[in-house]
């Protein structure tokens, strides 16, 4: 089995809570008493552009929330969105230990909008762990499109069979595996450590 030289990580659902997935959106809709059906109809029309970096957070909010007068401000809504992000401290510590070992190229492959992605990178010290952020908002591609994984491989010039990708969603992993990458579906830290060990990572 080829030795692993690079480890790519999903961010939301693996290292941190999700940034703006269905759970976070539901919490915001309840907190601000927004109409769920109306919001999601608008969200689905713009989410691809939002996560690909084609529209800003302000433009996203213009189209999904502030197309009419509200009893709360844009700043209050943004602050609430950002506050929903929380660290998975045990997994972050494991990732940091692998980075500190100096044995692996560490990067992320994730779908996130620009403002939330930059906030999370800064707030949770991800630059101290990862050398490359292949984020949908930076590269204009989203998982599970094969292009985003190919871009990570071509940018680093590391053979696919020497790369491991960690994600919590099976479809994202299937597409990476088709390119030859080793994959681990994240469930718990203990399971992640065990499966990483089977690949010789540790």
C-alpha positions, 0 to 999 in steps of 0.5 A: 500500500502506498504511503500517505503523503497528504491528508485533505479534510472536509471542514463542516461536519468534521473539524467544525460544525457546519457553517450554513447547512440545514441545521444552522438555517433552521436555527436562524429561521426559528430565531428570526421567525422567518417563513421556512418555505419562502426562505428555502425557495429563495435559498435554493435558487442562489446557494450554488452561486453563494458557495462558489463565490459568485455572490457575496454574503450581502447579496445572498442576504438581499435575495433570501432575507432582506428583500423586504423590511425586517424587524432585525438588522443585517448585522444582527443576522450576520452575527447570528450566522457566524455564532453558529460555528463551533469547533470539534475540539478533539478532531482539531487537536488530532489534525493539529498533531498530524500537522505538527508531525511534519509527515503530511501535507495538510489541506482542506476541500470544502464547500463554504461561502467566502465570508463564513469560510474566512471567518472560520479559518481565522476564528478557529486557527485553521491556518496553523494546521493547513497549508492549502484551502481548496474551498468552493468559494475560492475555486468556483467548484463544489463537492462532489464535482470531480474538478475540485478534487482534481484541482487539489491533486494537481495543485499539490502534485501528489499522486492520488493514491498517496492522498487521504480525504476525510469527509462525513458524506458518502457521496463526496468520498465516492467521487474522491475515491474514483480519482484514486484517493484513499477515503475515510467517512468521519463518524467519531474521533476513535473511528477516525484514528482507527481507520487512519492507522490502517492507512499508516497515518499517525 
